[in-house]
Amino acid sequence: MAERVPVIYGLEFQSRALTSRVGETERIQFLCGTQTIRNENQIHLVDYDEETTILNKLVYPYSEGEIWNITCSAADKDLVAVTTGKIDKEGQYVRRANLIRLDGGTPDETDVGTVRSLGELPSMDGVQCTSWHPAGGSHNQLVVVNDKANVSLWSVDTDTPQETSKVQLDSRGRLNYSSISWNSHHNYSTVLVTADSALYSWDMRTKKTHQLLDHHHGPCIRDIDSNPNRPYYFLSCGDDCTTQFWDWRKLQGPLVTRRDHSHWVWSAQYNLSYDQLVLSGSSDSQVLLTRVASVASEPLKHLDDEDEPALPPTDNVISVYEEHEDSVYNVKWSTTDAWVFASLSYDGRLVINHVPTNEKYAILTA
């Protein structure tokens, strides 16, 4: 069977914000946000038809400033949190979290939508990033971290969000809080938060925080992701060009270290269904699909012959994707189709790719 070719979509301006439309259960959709200071920014809803390989778009004008981070509620696909940066009335550059609702039909009906603003989160200046509760359903909650090391939990069951819990990390003046990840186990009661080269956990049951890592990935940990299928396991990536895999019960060192990129690794994510598949994107302009079977929940074992015993799982790069010409700031798996993913580079190029057919069938027939 022939491999599917990449599908490329170009945004009008530079961009680094990308998310899968988590609440959408039938169509493969991604949201991207632009980052320009000279023009009105845009949010692009990109709809991918896997059978025809046709992309449809719905563009939402967004006038609140540069888009640094965009996340979509799993409980309500039209509810989006946008981390925005702009110059305020005093001439200071400020970053805040805006809640918006996307209106305007579907991408196959029209190509321009409208944004209905629900306002900024009150008393939250210097917002670095946000993350919605992954479970959806009745859990319409949002975790927000700002540059003063405040981490807060917001309930967004109505159009008026309420702060329900808050903690301050003992982060000793760290400046870059670049990533949040919910631990999918123990009823999503714990989140991980990066702070420069350190990593903290916040247990929302006990209201306590703990420092898990320090001085890792060079100057900065750029991204983290909790394994969706294996408790206590997570990955991290950053400025030392590596992606590392951890068990937070044994933090003396990483279980696996992959040094497959030649520059900073900005984004990495487990496949939501098959956690041996890991995406990573780097400022070396490459996207890598890696098999990390040695620490997966269900390691894939290969048979050389029906009469031979199964070989131990191997870790290796499955595919290198080179459709980008600029730094790849974000990679995301589709939450609708486990074999589809998207990557976004700073020049505004969005690329949709597939897991290679032989790897897909090896997993499904294992």
N, C-alpha and C positions, 0 to 999 in steps of 0.2 A: 504494500500500500504506500502510495506517495505521501511524503510529508507535507503538511500544510505550510504555505508560505506566510511570512510575517505580514501583518496588515499595519500600515503606517498612517497616522493622522497628525496633522500639523496645527498647533495652536498659533494664534497670531502674535503672541508675546512670549517672553521667557517664562519658565514655570518650574516649580519644584513640588507642588502639592498634588497628591494623587491618593484616591481611595476607591475601593470597590463599593458599589451601592449595596450595602449590606442587607438592607431590608427588602430588596428585590429578590424574589424567589424563582422567577420564571425566565427572565431575560438576563443576558450578560451585559452589565453596565458598569461604567467607571465614571467618577467625577474628577475633574482636574481644575486647578485654580491658577490663574496667571499672576505674575509678579512684575509689574511695571509701575514706574513713578511718573511717567509722562502722559499716560493715557488711562482711560477708564479700564479697570480690570474686568475679567470675565470668569465665569464658572462654566465649564463645558461638561455636559452630560453626553457621554459617548456610548452608543448602543451597538453591540456587535452581534450580527446574525451569523452563527457558526456554519449554517448550511450553505449560505450564499457568499459568505465572507464580506458582506456589505456592512459598512459603518454608517449609522445615522447619528446626527448630532442635534443637540438642543443647547443653545448658547444663552446664558443668563448674564446680562450686564450687572456689574458689581462695582459700586462707586465708593466703597468704604476704605479703600487702600490696597496695599500689596497683600497677597494671600500667601502666608507662610505655611499654613497647615490646614487641612480640611478633613473632617471626619463625619461619617454618616451614621445616624441612629439605626440600630438593628430592629428597634421596635416600631419605627416610623420612617419609611424610606425617603420621605420628603423633608424630614427634619435634619438640618445640617449645622454643625459647629464650624466656624471659620475663624482661624487665628489671623488677625489683620494688623498690618503695621502702617502708620501714617504720621504726618506732622500735625501736631495739635495747635491750638490757638497761641500757645506760648512759644511755638517754634521748636518744641521737643518731639523727637521721634518716639511714639508710644505703640505698644502692641497690646491688643485686647482681643477677647473672644466674643464673637457675634453669633447669635442664634438666628438662623433664617429658615424660611420654608420655601421650597421650590414649587412654583405654580407654572401652568402653561401647557399642559398636555404631554404627549409622548413624542420621542424623536422622529417617529415615522409619520407624524401628523403635521408638525411645524418645526422650524429651526430656530425660533427665538422664544425664550420663556421669560417669566418675570419672577423676581425675588421679593418675598414679603418678609421684611425684617421684624424679628421679635425683640430686638434690642441687644445691647451689650450685657454681659454678666456684670452685675453691680460689684463695686469694690474689688475689682480684679484687674489691676494694671500690670503691665510687663508680662502678659501671658506668653508662655513659650510653646505649649502644645496642649492638646485635649485628647481624650479617648472615651468613647461611649462603652457602656456595659455591653459585652459581646452577646449575651444570651437573648436580648430582645424581649418579646412578650410584654410583661408588665414592668420590666426592669429598664425604664427610660431614665438612666442615670449617666452622668458625665463627670469624669475626673479631669481636673484642670490643675496645671502647675505654672507658677510664675517665677520671675527672676529673683524674687526675694525668698525662694525656697518654700513658699506656701503651697501645699497640696490640698485641694478641696474636692468634696463630692457634692454634686448638685442633682436635685430631683427636677426633671423636666416633664412632669406629667401634665402640666398645663403650659400655656404660653407665658406664664410668669415663673421662672425657675427659682427654686429655693435651695440655699446652701444647707446641707444636712450634717456635714461633718468637715472638720478641717484640722490639719496638723502642719507643723513647721519642721522641715528637715534640719538636722544639725550638720549643715553642709559647709560651714566655715568659708563663706564668701564665694562659693562657686557661682559661675555665671551662666553656664550653658546647660539647660534642662531640656534635652532634645527628644526624649522618647518616654512613653508610658506603655506598660503592658499589663493587662489583667491576667491573673493566674486563673485559668479556667476550672481549676479543681477547688474543693472545699467551698462550693457555692459562691465562687468569685469574690471571696472575702479579702483577698490580698492583691495589691498592685505593686509593680516594680517601676521605679523612676530613676532615670539617669541624671547625673549631675557632674558635668565635665568628665573626668576619668573615673568617677565613682558610681556605685549603684546602690540604691536604697530600696527597702521593702516597707510597705505600710499595711499593717493588719487592721482592717476596719472594725474587726470584732473587739480587739483590745485597745484600739486607738494608739498603738505603739509603732515606732519606726525602728528599723535596724539597718546598719550599713553592711552590705554584703560584700562589696568589692571596692578597692581603691587602687589608683594608679594602674589602670588597665587601658589598653588600646591607645597608648601614647597620650597626647593632650586631651582626647575626647572620645567617649563612647558615643557613636552616632545613632545607634538603633539597638533595640532589644525586642525579643519576642518569646513569649512563653509557649512551650510545647503544648498543643491543644489536646494531645492524647496521652501524655505521660507526665504524671505529677512530679513537681520539683525541678523539672528539666527546662532550661531556657537557653537561648543563644544571645550573643552580643557581637557587635562589629564596630569598627572605628578607624582611627587615624593611623594605626600600625599596619594597615592593609590586611588584617586578618578577620576571620569569622570564628568565634569560639563557642563551644558547647559545654554547658555547665549542669551540675547537679547542686542545688543550693544547700544540700545537706553536707556536701564535701567540697568546700570552696578553697581548698589548698591550691588548686590549680584546675584549669579546664580539662574536661574529659577528652576533647578533640579540639585541635587548632587547625584551621584551614587557611593557608596563605596562597590563595589562588589569584588574587588581584595584585596589580602593581601600584595602586594608589589607594587613597582613603576609601573605605567601604561605608557608604552612606545609608544603605538600607538592606535589610535581610528579613526574610519571613519564611516560616514553616508552611508547607501545604496543610490546609485545614483538615483534610481527610487522611492523607498519606504523609506522615511527618518525616519519613526518610527523604522526601523531596524538599530542598531548600533553595530559595531564590536569593540572589545578592546582586546589588548594583553599586557601581563604583565610579569615581571620577577618572578612572582609566577608560571610560566610555563603554565598558563592557557589562553585559548582564550574564550571570552564570547560573545554570541549573545544576545543582550538586546533589549527589546521593550520599547521605550521611547515615548509612544503615547501622553502623556500630552502636549508635545511641538512640535508635528509633524504637517506637513501641512494638512494632512488628517487623523485625529486620527481614529484608528480602534475601532469600537464599537461591543461588543459581545451581542448576544441575547440569553437569557436563554430559552425563549419560544416565539413562533410567536406572541402571544397576549400580551407579556410583552414589556414595553418600553426598548429602548437600554440602556445598562449599560454604565456609564462613562468609558473613556479609562483608562487602568491601565498600570503602568510601572513595568516591572519585567524582570528578566533574563529568556530567553527562553531556552537556551542550554549552557552547559559548555563543552568545548572540551579539553580533557586531553591527546592528543597524543604526546605532547612535554615533554621533560625531562630537558630542559634548558630554559633560559630566552627567552621569545617571544618578539622580537624587532620590528616586523612589521606585520601588517594585512592589506590586500587589497581585496576589492570587485572586481570581474571580471567586466570589462566594456562592455562585450559582453552578459553575462547572469546574470541577477539581482539576481539569487538565488545561485550563486556559489562564493566562496571566498577562499583566500589562507592565510596562516600564516607561518612565518619563525622564527625559533629559532636559537640561537647563535651557536649551534652545527651543523648547516647546514641542519637541517631537515625542509623540506617544506611539508606542509599538505594542501590538497585541500578538502574542506567540502561543504556541502549544507545547506540551510535553511530547517528546518524540514517541512515535507509535510503538516502537519496540519496547521502550521503557514502560509505557502505559500497559501493554499487554503482559509484560513480565510481572508487573504488580498485580494485575487482575487475576492472573492464572497461578500465582504463587500458592 
